[in-house]
């Protein structure tokens, strides 16, 4: 594991970043992290956890001035031992190892082909700041507010919104969006190769209880204490029959558990600039089984019922893994392997975070 740290130049006066000591930025990568230069004004005061995918003998260069720790596959194997089998190889799903080793309350994860976006006025978007605002304000999963997030400045609950629900629910996840290259699947990429997202929608919405969504992991923040153990990005990449479903799998599992635990999920602002379109033919090879499987996966998650005895995220996730094995195991034997890895993930999480189970249950009870 490589480590580095740096302090601000002497005499330089900068405002204290929000949650500086309570948030880690997790970045999966196979390349030098030159993209961090553009993010320097927003990231330089935060701790980075870099998860290096692919060849562990390759040296990843990180720009000077960032406080970071870097883990490669050798580190993952050393820290987790046999349980390292639950961490994907040659796939960005490896990022969830960073969630596991973090000791902070909040996580922001971003891909290395994502840059600073500009809002319609031309101002740089501080994505991290907006994610923090989303996480620190309640969500409204139980009743939809037609003016979207009622806690934002300049808005409120509309007429007819029940007063008994206006306190909202704790926000577990903030799902950001992307300008330029949209997050499309391979068939859509193939038929719309030149399509770019230029629409900046100035809105944050709570995803209603009982509604699933396709979570994208390239601009995502969450409260690790509330929902961390559910943010497992599954088995993808090398040796697996599927790819590019890691974040969506995590999102479906997470949303079912958030609904059960009374937690909220927001989507919308902030935007990042997604700079690079991946190869649609390579993507199709990774996705094609998932495109068929998702027609059975979605009804499965829509019908999942977690018993009231599931009072922590870990208990919910263990129960969910049992249902995955029993029901989705009939779809393909891959899901039997995935269900086993879900259990391994929880075991590894609890080993590295021995007080997490107790803390999670207490947080959910508040």
C-alpha beads as a LAMMPS data file, in Angstrom:
LAMMPS data file: protein, C-alpha beads

366 atoms
365 bonds

1 atom types
1 bond types

-500.0 500.0 xlo xhi
-500.0 500.0 ylo yhi
-500.0 500.0 zlo zhi

Masses

1 110.0

Atoms # bond

1 1 1 0.000 0.000 0.000
2 1 1 1.446 3.346 -1.041
3 1 1 0.847 6.421 1.070
4 1 1 1.461 10.113 0.603
5 1 1 0.438 13.329 2.280
6 1 1 0.946 17.013 1.805
7 1 1 -0.014 20.234 3.522
8 1 1 -1.141 23.512 2.044
9 1 1 1.518 26.043 1.223
10 1 1 2.495 28.243 4.138
11 1 1 0.483 31.430 4.325
12 1 1 -2.193 30.253 1.922
13 1 1 -5.602 31.009 3.405
14 1 1 -8.388 28.744 2.202
15 1 1 -11.826 28.092 3.675
16 1 1 -12.157 24.939 5.723
17 1 1 -13.789 22.288 3.524
18 1 1 -17.025 20.797 4.784
19 1 1 -16.632 17.336 6.386
20 1 1 -12.886 17.373 5.662
21 1 1 -12.203 14.814 8.389
22 1 1 -15.376 12.798 7.843
23 1 1 -15.220 11.960 4.135
24 1 1 -13.008 9.807 1.912
25 1 1 -12.860 10.037 -1.878
26 1 1 -12.600 6.592 -3.484
27 1 1 -11.174 6.292 -7.007
28 1 1 -10.751 3.032 -8.960
29 1 1 -8.136 3.258 -11.716
30 1 1 -5.696 1.521 -14.040
31 1 1 -3.878 4.707 -15.097
32 1 1 -2.037 7.763 -13.822
33 1 1 -4.383 10.162 -12.072
34 1 1 -3.668 13.334 -14.019
35 1 1 -7.402 14.097 -13.940
36 1 1 -6.996 15.109 -10.288
37 1 1 -5.327 18.362 -11.351
38 1 1 -8.674 19.700 -12.520
39 1 1 -10.271 18.653 -9.238
40 1 1 -7.481 20.066 -7.063
41 1 1 -9.436 23.103 -5.757
42 1 1 -12.196 20.788 -4.555
43 1 1 -10.330 17.613 -3.533
44 1 1 -6.953 18.719 -2.187
45 1 1 -8.077 18.933 1.453
46 1 1 -9.715 15.511 1.470
47 1 1 -8.242 12.058 1.923
48 1 1 -8.202 9.858 -1.183
49 1 1 -8.423 6.069 -1.304
50 1 1 -7.152 4.852 -4.679
51 1 1 -7.938 1.269 -5.674
52 1 1 -5.577 0.191 -8.440
53 1 1 -7.058 -2.405 -10.749
54 1 1 -5.151 -4.704 -13.090
55 1 1 -1.402 -5.359 -12.928
56 1 1 -0.215 -4.610 -9.369
57 1 1 3.396 -4.238 -10.531
58 1 1 2.491 -1.144 -12.538
59 1 1 3.179 2.173 -10.827
60 1 1 0.272 4.607 -10.708
61 1 1 1.351 8.240 -10.550
62 1 1 -0.649 10.621 -8.373
63 1 1 -0.105 14.390 -8.670
64 1 1 1.779 15.981 -5.792
65 1 1 -0.120 17.647 -2.995
66 1 1 -2.836 15.052 -2.435
67 1 1 -3.261 13.041 0.751
68 1 1 -3.900 9.462 -0.329
69 1 1 -3.469 5.771 0.233
70 1 1 -3.258 3.405 -2.722
71 1 1 -4.183 -0.273 -2.703
72 1 1 -3.399 -2.734 -5.488
73 1 1 -4.438 -6.361 -5.868
74 1 1 -1.545 -7.578 -3.727
75 1 1 -2.723 -5.313 -0.899
76 1 1 -6.299 -6.553 -1.244
77 1 1 -5.138 -10.176 -1.071
78 1 1 -2.914 -9.430 1.916
79 1 1 -5.606 -7.596 3.879
80 1 1 -8.555 -9.871 3.120
81 1 1 -6.834 -13.226 2.628
82 1 1 -9.225 -15.824 1.182
83 1 1 -12.081 -13.304 1.431
84 1 1 -10.395 -11.257 -1.304
85 1 1 -12.333 -13.473 -3.711
86 1 1 -15.345 -11.195 -3.217
87 1 1 -13.505 -8.204 -4.745
88 1 1 -13.714 -7.996 -8.534
89 1 1 -10.554 -7.967 -10.662
90 1 1 -10.127 -6.051 -13.929
91 1 1 -13.326 -4.138 -13.327
92 1 1 -14.147 -0.833 -11.649
93 1 1 -16.259 -2.827 -9.183
94 1 1 -13.002 -3.120 -7.219
95 1 1 -13.796 0.365 -5.882
96 1 1 -15.945 -1.130 -3.132
97 1 1 -12.758 -2.334 -1.413
98 1 1 -12.145 1.345 -0.699
99 1 1 -15.530 1.581 0.981
100 1 1 -14.577 -1.314 3.208
101 1 1 -11.191 0.003 4.374
102 1 1 -12.355 3.578 4.881
103 1 1 -12.935 4.690 8.448
104 1 1 -14.886 7.816 7.560
105 1 1 -18.610 8.481 7.830
106 1 1 -19.068 9.533 4.203
107 1 1 -17.764 8.303 0.853
108 1 1 -17.589 10.064 -2.496
109 1 1 -16.566 7.922 -5.460
110 1 1 -15.670 9.204 -8.915
111 1 1 -14.236 7.698 -12.109
112 1 1 -10.947 8.891 -13.573
113 1 1 -12.563 10.040 -16.839
114 1 1 -14.820 12.506 -15.039
115 1 1 -13.960 16.188 -14.966
116 1 1 -15.366 19.379 -13.473
117 1 1 -18.615 20.429 -15.152
118 1 1 -19.856 23.990 -15.592
119 1 1 -23.334 25.158 -14.687
120 1 1 -25.379 27.229 -17.173
121 1 1 -23.753 30.442 -15.890
122 1 1 -20.282 29.084 -16.713
123 1 1 -19.281 28.528 -13.089
124 1 1 -17.360 25.384 -12.131
125 1 1 -19.570 22.866 -10.337
126 1 1 -18.227 21.769 -6.957
127 1 1 -19.706 18.272 -7.165
128 1 1 -18.433 17.214 -3.770
129 1 1 -20.002 20.203 -2.027
130 1 1 -23.401 19.491 -3.597
131 1 1 -23.240 15.815 -2.660
132 1 1 -22.530 16.820 0.925
133 1 1 -25.538 19.155 0.893
134 1 1 -27.694 16.313 -0.416
135 1 1 -26.486 13.915 2.271
136 1 1 -26.838 16.364 5.153
137 1 1 -30.437 17.252 4.272
138 1 1 -33.337 14.827 4.724
139 1 1 -35.025 12.925 1.898
140 1 1 -38.747 12.538 1.196
141 1 1 -39.209 8.893 0.098
142 1 1 -42.728 8.438 1.472
143 1 1 -44.551 11.218 -0.377
144 1 1 -43.466 13.000 -3.563
145 1 1 -42.981 16.770 -3.443
146 1 1 -43.750 18.321 -6.844
147 1 1 -41.188 21.105 -6.228
148 1 1 -38.603 18.350 -5.764
149 1 1 -36.232 18.819 -2.816
150 1 1 -38.171 20.956 -0.294
151 1 1 -35.035 21.538 1.802
152 1 1 -33.183 23.487 -0.901
153 1 1 -33.065 27.262 -0.603
154 1 1 -35.983 28.954 -2.351
155 1 1 -38.425 26.052 -2.160
156 1 1 -40.612 24.229 0.335
157 1 1 -43.305 21.601 0.687
158 1 1 -46.272 22.213 -1.599
159 1 1 -49.909 22.505 -0.522
160 1 1 -51.283 19.099 0.369
161 1 1 -48.001 17.638 1.595
162 1 1 -48.693 15.889 4.929
163 1 1 -47.225 17.771 7.861
164 1 1 -46.531 14.486 9.603
165 1 1 -43.993 13.612 6.870
166 1 1 -42.203 16.949 6.610
167 1 1 -39.323 15.943 8.844
168 1 1 -38.278 13.571 6.078
169 1 1 -35.935 10.608 6.374
170 1 1 -32.141 10.385 6.742
171 1 1 -30.412 10.508 3.358
172 1 1 -28.211 7.480 2.720
173 1 1 -27.200 8.023 -0.920
174 1 1 -26.666 10.981 -3.255
175 1 1 -26.612 9.948 -6.937
176 1 1 -25.106 12.567 -9.247
177 1 1 -25.427 12.893 -13.029
178 1 1 -23.205 13.653 -16.010
179 1 1 -22.899 16.115 -18.864
180 1 1 -21.421 15.189 -22.258
181 1 1 -21.172 11.375 -22.498
182 1 1 -24.383 9.852 -21.073
183 1 1 -24.352 6.572 -19.168
184 1 1 -25.960 4.450 -21.892
185 1 1 -25.920 0.705 -22.407
186 1 1 -24.186 -0.762 -25.466
187 1 1 -27.265 -1.067 -27.747
188 1 1 -28.155 2.571 -27.118
189 1 1 -24.545 3.615 -27.697
190 1 1 -24.560 1.789 -31.026
191 1 1 -27.702 3.480 -32.345
192 1 1 -26.857 6.918 -30.903
193 1 1 -23.057 7.141 -31.185
194 1 1 -22.965 10.954 -31.346
195 1 1 -25.540 11.723 -28.698
196 1 1 -24.344 13.969 -25.880
197 1 1 -26.156 15.153 -22.778
198 1 1 -26.215 18.949 -22.779
199 1 1 -29.227 19.376 -20.476
200 1 1 -28.362 20.779 -17.062
201 1 1 -31.431 20.244 -14.907
202 1 1 -31.171 22.243 -11.689
203 1 1 -33.020 19.776 -9.489
204 1 1 -32.554 17.186 -6.762
205 1 1 -35.233 14.523 -6.342
206 1 1 -35.842 11.843 -3.752
207 1 1 -36.459 8.486 -5.414
208 1 1 -39.779 7.292 -3.953
209 1 1 -40.037 4.261 -1.711
210 1 1 -40.736 1.166 -3.782
211 1 1 -39.105 2.570 -6.908
212 1 1 -35.873 1.098 -8.280
213 1 1 -33.393 2.998 -10.444
214 1 1 -30.184 2.255 -12.401
215 1 1 -27.453 3.568 -10.108
216 1 1 -24.259 4.806 -11.762
217 1 1 -21.074 4.641 -9.703
218 1 1 -19.017 7.324 -11.433
219 1 1 -20.406 10.308 -9.471
220 1 1 -21.839 8.929 -6.254
221 1 1 -21.787 9.716 -2.546
222 1 1 -23.216 7.921 0.450
223 1 1 -23.357 7.816 4.209
224 1 1 -21.127 4.879 4.997
225 1 1 -22.450 4.519 8.550
226 1 1 -26.047 4.286 7.351
227 1 1 -25.732 2.084 4.255
228 1 1 -22.065 1.128 3.730
229 1 1 -22.391 -2.676 4.020
230 1 1 -25.000 -2.688 1.224
231 1 1 -22.719 -0.905 -1.261
232 1 1 -21.143 -4.084 -2.597
233 1 1 -20.485 -3.851 -6.333
234 1 1 -20.715 -7.585 -6.876
235 1 1 -18.587 -9.988 -8.900
236 1 1 -17.696 -8.526 -12.276
237 1 1 -14.829 -8.505 -14.741
238 1 1 -12.113 -11.135 -14.930
239 1 1 -13.479 -14.685 -14.740
240 1 1 -17.119 -13.551 -14.521
241 1 1 -19.844 -13.831 -17.195
242 1 1 -20.987 -10.226 -16.846
243 1 1 -19.662 -6.693 -16.528
244 1 1 -20.958 -3.109 -16.290
245 1 1 -23.701 -4.157 -13.892
246 1 1 -21.659 -3.647 -10.722
247 1 1 -23.073 -0.273 -9.720
248 1 1 -26.607 -1.187 -10.777
249 1 1 -26.516 -4.399 -8.725
250 1 1 -25.362 -2.392 -5.723
251 1 1 -28.088 0.164 -6.381
252 1 1 -30.882 -2.405 -6.489
253 1 1 -29.680 -4.080 -3.288
254 1 1 -29.157 -0.727 -1.592
255 1 1 -32.560 0.664 -2.591
256 1 1 -34.468 -2.374 -1.302
257 1 1 -32.613 -2.093 2.008
258 1 1 -33.081 1.687 2.242
259 1 1 -36.810 1.221 1.697
260 1 1 -36.909 -1.376 4.465
261 1 1 -34.829 0.746 6.861
262 1 1 -36.671 4.009 6.186
263 1 1 -33.712 5.738 4.501
264 1 1 -33.712 8.100 1.531
265 1 1 -31.929 8.169 -1.841
266 1 1 -31.513 11.350 -3.877
267 1 1 -30.676 11.830 -7.560
268 1 1 -29.993 14.861 -9.752
269 1 1 -27.395 17.495 -8.896
270 1 1 -24.427 17.528 -8.946
271 1 1 -23.214 17.094 -12.505
272 1 1 -19.731 16.095 -13.610
273 1 1 -18.316 16.219 -17.173
274 1 1 -17.970 12.646 -18.441
275 1 1 -15.181 12.904 -20.972
276 1 1 -14.758 9.522 -22.603
277 1 1 -17.180 7.151 -24.315
278 1 1 -16.257 3.506 -23.792
279 1 1 -16.228 1.104 -26.751
280 1 1 -19.826 -0.057 -27.414
281 1 1 -18.696 -3.381 -28.894
282 1 1 -16.596 -4.175 -25.822
283 1 1 -19.495 -3.035 -23.647
284 1 1 -21.937 -5.283 -25.505
285 1 1 -19.731 -8.299 -24.821
286 1 1 -19.761 -7.427 -21.119
287 1 1 -23.452 -6.571 -20.925
288 1 1 -25.238 -9.035 -23.160
289 1 1 -26.130 -11.557 -20.452
290 1 1 -27.138 -8.762 -18.118
291 1 1 -29.483 -7.314 -20.730
292 1 1 -31.391 -10.610 -20.673
293 1 1 -31.012 -11.243 -16.966
294 1 1 -32.232 -7.812 -15.886
295 1 1 -35.713 -8.684 -17.144
296 1 1 -35.807 -11.198 -14.288
297 1 1 -33.637 -9.263 -11.853
298 1 1 -35.920 -6.228 -11.726
299 1 1 -39.099 -8.210 -10.891
300 1 1 -37.086 -10.056 -8.253
301 1 1 -36.013 -6.846 -6.506
302 1 1 -39.486 -5.373 -6.878
303 1 1 -40.929 -8.352 -5.018
304 1 1 -38.292 -8.674 -2.271
305 1 1 -39.721 -8.499 1.240
306 1 1 -37.317 -8.260 4.165
307 1 1 -38.634 -9.518 7.517
308 1 1 -38.969 -7.124 10.434
309 1 1 -36.189 -9.039 12.218
310 1 1 -33.758 -7.426 9.754
311 1 1 -32.898 -4.414 11.902
312 1 1 -29.450 -3.603 10.497
313 1 1 -28.018 -3.264 7.011
314 1 1 -25.909 -6.382 7.551
315 1 1 -28.930 -8.466 8.554
316 1 1 -30.846 -7.140 5.548
317 1 1 -27.989 -7.952 3.220
318 1 1 -27.559 -11.477 4.536
319 1 1 -31.282 -12.100 4.091
320 1 1 -31.135 -10.625 0.593
321 1 1 -28.246 -12.930 -0.318
322 1 1 -30.363 -15.923 0.709
323 1 1 -33.195 -14.778 -1.539
324 1 1 -30.760 -14.152 -4.411
325 1 1 -29.466 -17.716 -4.120
326 1 1 -32.940 -19.266 -3.813
327 1 1 -34.642 -17.323 -6.612
328 1 1 -32.006 -15.965 -8.977
329 1 1 -29.914 -19.114 -8.695
330 1 1 -32.542 -20.649 -10.976
331 1 1 -31.782 -18.032 -13.626
332 1 1 -28.070 -18.856 -13.773
333 1 1 -25.530 -20.512 -11.489
334 1 1 -23.586 -17.231 -11.499
335 1 1 -26.112 -15.876 -8.984
336 1 1 -25.323 -18.728 -6.594
337 1 1 -21.690 -17.649 -6.705
338 1 1 -22.707 -14.011 -6.334
339 1 1 -24.905 -14.790 -3.310
340 1 1 -21.964 -16.535 -1.640
341 1 1 -19.758 -13.529 -2.363
342 1 1 -22.368 -11.251 -0.806
343 1 1 -21.971 -13.195 2.438
344 1 1 -18.172 -13.119 2.135
345 1 1 -18.355 -9.348 1.643
346 1 1 -20.333 -8.896 4.861
347 1 1 -17.925 -11.141 6.775
348 1 1 -14.959 -9.130 5.474
349 1 1 -16.716 -5.824 6.206
350 1 1 -17.392 -6.817 9.804
351 1 1 -13.811 -8.031 10.287
352 1 1 -12.407 -4.678 9.146
353 1 1 -15.164 -2.710 10.892
354 1 1 -15.799 -4.664 14.106
355 1 1 -18.163 -2.104 15.615
356 1 1 -20.055 -1.509 12.365
357 1 1 -22.937 -3.904 13.106
358 1 1 -23.713 -2.295 16.445
359 1 1 -23.276 1.236 15.137
360 1 1 -25.419 0.539 12.092
361 1 1 -28.280 -0.807 14.123
362 1 1 -28.115 2.145 16.514
363 1 1 -28.025 4.679 13.661
364 1 1 -31.028 3.119 11.984
365 1 1 -32.978 3.124 15.240
366 1 1 -32.625 6.902 15.662

Bonds

1 1 1 2
2 1 2 3
3 1 3 4
4 1 4 5
5 1 5 6
6 1 6 7
7 1 7 8
8 1 8 9
9 1 9 10
10 1 10 11
11 1 11 12
12 1 12 13
13 1 13 14
14 1 14 15
15 1 15 16
16 1 16 17
17 1 17 18
18 1 18 19
19 1 19 20
20 1 20 21
21 1 21 22
22 1 22 23
23 1 23 24
24 1 24 25
25 1 25 26
26 1 26 27
27 1 27 28
28 1 28 29
29 1 29 30
30 1 30 31
31 1 31 32
32 1 32 33
33 1 33 34
34 1 34 35
35 1 35 36
36 1 36 37
37 1 37 38
38 1 38 39
39 1 39 40
40 1 40 41
41 1 41 42
42 1 42 43
43 1 43 44
44 1 44 45
45 1 45 46
46 1 46 47
47 1 47 48
48 1 48 49
49 1 49 50
50 1 50 51
51 1 51 52
52 1 52 53
53 1 53 54
54 1 54 55
55 1 55 56
56 1 56 57
57 1 57 58
58 1 58 59
59 1 59 60
60 1 60 61
61 1 61 62
62 1 62 63
63 1 63 64
64 1 64 65
65 1 65 66
66 1 66 67
67 1 67 68
68 1 68 69
69 1 69 70
70 1 70 71
71 1 71 72
72 1 72 73
73 1 73 74
74 1 74 75
75 1 75 76
76 1 76 77
77 1 77 78
78 1 78 79
79 1 79 80
80 1 80 81
81 1 81 82
82 1 82 83
83 1 83 84
84 1 84 85
85 1 85 86
86 1 86 87
87 1 87 88
88 1 88 89
89 1 89 90
90 1 90 91
91 1 91 92
92 1 92 93
93 1 93 94
94 1 94 95
95 1 95 96
96 1 96 97
97 1 97 98
98 1 98 99
99 1 99 100
100 1 100 101
101 1 101 102
102 1 102 103
103 1 103 104
104 1 104 105
105 1 105 106
106 1 106 107
107 1 107 108
108 1 108 109
109 1 109 110
110 1 110 111
111 1 111 112
112 1 112 113
113 1 113 114
114 1 114 115
115 1 115 116
116 1 116 117
117 1 117 118
118 1 118 119
119 1 119 120
120 1 120 121
121 1 121 122
122 1 122 123
123 1 123 124
124 1 124 125
125 1 125 126
126 1 126 127
127 1 127 128
128 1 128 129
129 1 129 130
130 1 130 131
131 1 131 132
132 1 132 133
133 1 133 134
134 1 134 135
135 1 135 136
136 1 136 137
137 1 137 138
138 1 138 139
139 1 139 140
140 1 140 141
141 1 141 142
142 1 142 143
143 1 143 144
144 1 144 145
145 1 145 146
146 1 146 147
147 1 147 148
148 1 148 149
149 1 149 150
150 1 150 151
151 1 151 152
152 1 152 153
153 1 153 154
154 1 154 155
155 1 155 156
156 1 156 157
157 1 157 158
158 1 158 159
159 1 159 160
160 1 160 161
161 1 161 162
162 1 162 163
163 1 163 164
164 1 164 165
165 1 165 166
166 1 166 167
167 1 167 168
168 1 168 169
169 1 169 170
170 1 170 171
171 1 171 172
172 1 172 173
173 1 173 174
174 1 174 175
175 1 175 176
176 1 176 177
177 1 177 178
178 1 178 179
179 1 179 180
180 1 180 181
181 1 181 182
182 1 182 183
183 1 183 184
184 1 184 185
185 1 185 186
186 1 186 187
187 1 187 188
188 1 188 189
189 1 189 190
190 1 190 191
191 1 191 192
192 1 192 193
193 1 193 194
194 1 194 195
195 1 195 196
196 1 196 197
197 1 197 198
198 1 198 199
199 1 199 200
200 1 200 201
201 1 201 202
202 1 202 203
203 1 203 204
204 1 204 205
205 1 205 206
206 1 206 207
207 1 207 208
208 1 208 209
209 1 209 210
210 1 210 211
211 1 211 212
212 1 212 213
213 1 213 214
214 1 214 215
215 1 215 216
216 1 216 217
217 1 217 218
218 1 218 219
219 1 219 220
220 1 220 221
221 1 221 222
222 1 222 223
223 1 223 224
224 1 224 225
225 1 225 226
226 1 226 227
227 1 227 228
228 1 228 229
229 1 229 230
230 1 230 231
231 1 231 232
232 1 232 233
233 1 233 234
234 1 234 235
235 1 235 236
236 1 236 237
237 1 237 238
238 1 238 239
239 1 239 240
240 1 240 241
241 1 241 242
242 1 242 243
243 1 243 244
244 1 244 245
245 1 245 246
246 1 246 247
247 1 247 248
248 1 248 249
249 1 249 250
250 1 250 251
251 1 251 252
252 1 252 253
253 1 253 254
254 1 254 255
255 1 255 256
256 1 256 257
257 1 257 258
258 1 258 259
259 1 259 260
260 1 260 261
261 1 261 262
262 1 262 263
263 1 263 264
264 1 264 265
265 1 265 266
266 1 266 267
267 1 267 268
268 1 268 269
269 1 269 270
270 1 270 271
271 1 271 272
272 1 272 273
273 1 273 274
274 1 274 275
275 1 275 276
276 1 276 277
277 1 277 278
278 1 278 279
279 1 279 280
280 1 280 281
281 1 281 282
282 1 282 283
283 1 283 284
284 1 284 285
285 1 285 286
286 1 286 287
287 1 287 288
288 1 288 289
289 1 289 290
290 1 290 291
291 1 291 292
292 1 292 293
293 1 293 294
294 1 294 295
295 1 295 296
296 1 296 297
297 1 297 298
298 1 298 299
299 1 299 300
300 1 300 301
301 1 301 302
302 1 302 303
303 1 303 304
304 1 304 305
305 1 305 306
306 1 306 307
307 1 307 308
308 1 308 309
309 1 309 310
310 1 310 311
311 1 311 312
312 1 312 313
313 1 313 314
314 1 314 315
315 1 315 316
316 1 316 317
317 1 317 318
318 1 318 319
319 1 319 320
320 1 320 321
321 1 321 322
322 1 322 323
323 1 323 324
324 1 324 325
325 1 325 326
326 1 326 327
327 1 327 328
328 1 328 329
329 1 329 330
330 1 330 331
331 1 331 332
332 1 332 333
333 1 333 334
334 1 334 335
335 1 335 336
336 1 336 337
337 1 337 338
338 1 338 339
339 1 339 340
340 1 340 341
341 1 341 342
342 1 342 343
343 1 343 344
344 1 344 345
345 1 345 346
346 1 346 347
347 1 347 348
348 1 348 349
349 1 349 350
350 1 350 351
351 1 351 352
352 1 352 353
353 1 353 354
354 1 354 355
355 1 355 356
356 1 356 357
357 1 357 358
358 1 358 359
359 1 359 360
360 1 360 361
361 1 361 362
362 1 362 363
363 1 363 364
364 1 364 365
365 1 365 366
